[in-house]
Amino acid sequence: MSVNFSTAFKDPDLSRGLIERLHRELDRPLRFMEVCGTHTVAIFQSGMRPLLPAGVRHLSGPGCPVCVTHESEVAAYLQLAEKPGVIIATFGDLMRVPGPGGDNLKLAQAKGARVEIVYSAHDALKLAADNPGDTVVFLGIGFETTAPTVAATVLMARQQGLANFCVLSFHKLVPPALRALLADPDCAVDAFLLPGHVSTILGMEPYRFVAEEFRTPGIIAGFDPVDILQALLIMVEQRKTGEFAIVNSYRRAVDDAGNPRAREILDTVFQTADALWRGIGCIPGSGLVFRPEFEQYDAMARLGLTLPEARPIAGCKCGDVLKGKMQPCDCPLFAKACTPAKPVGPCMVSTEGSCAAYFKYNVEA
Ligand code: SF4
């Protein structure tokens, strides 16, 4: 029998059955982290949240690229905006991410900086081809999902001999962030809902330490209700038996081995380095910088940028939200001083940000 993927994983009867099973099987509280903001939004959109057993508690995670962009990195973007002859090419969400003193790229643009919104690194490359007298800098953010496409674009720039294109690479890697969260003695995570998109590149192997070293379940899940509910049931089962493993519950999109070709392209252009995460701080080996042979595409070196020290925004609790230690609505600024129209912290900016999702779906706890 063939499976209709567009409807089978949204099936209300299947979902209802899984929710009933969760009510029967859950015999202890389950605090699970939705590492990826897309899962957070999918859970709200499906309406499943109030139907889950009371013992199931959702924690947000550091899987929204805009949310984890550090204040110092925004300060570097603002340095860049002051350089003559530079066109900044960026995803739209980054425009409103606050940096030191609440400044952002939108303000810089209003003051005359040349900033263009693009939908991919490849669009930025086209911008460079169309503006040979300027240097186009693509603001590289995102995780293992987007970084290979940026690396592929750099290889394309080299092949085309486009010398006026470079990248400010603030890409981040998910497994080192999970390790940092788990190594924190106050970590409150019982299980991880692992990000489906990132896993299409990584596969299962890079997550093994989660189960083996930290004895915590990690389930790779898709974004439809049946996907998420199945993953929750597997978490409950593992917590009951004490047999912890990484499970690929999203086989229709994620190969167990991930995408070796994408990882190879990534490794050709970038190497790992320590990186700053908003509200979390420096995580060893969690960033991507250019290999020396690609230095001409490194905006940091090419344009003499620095990563200035920047103090966290007063009162913003994004760090605690991203570490699963606080619900967005417990931040004193939530829905008062901080709203999507006037965000104080990055988690209120992006549609994938936890605070923005909690605000949009009017969730109070
Ligand atoms: S509500 Fe605003 S200030 Fe508070 S944690 Fe979220 S983004 Fe930061």
Boltz pocket constraint, residues with backbone or C-beta under 6 A from the ligand:
constraints:
  - pocket:
      binder: B
      contacts: [[A, 315], [A, 316], [A, 317], [A, 318], [A, 319], [A, 321], [A, 328], [A, 331], [A, 332], [A, 333], [A, 334], [A, 335], [A, 338], [A, 339], [A, 343], [A, 344], [A, 345], [A, 346], [A, 347], [A, 348], [A, 355]]
      max_distance: 6.0
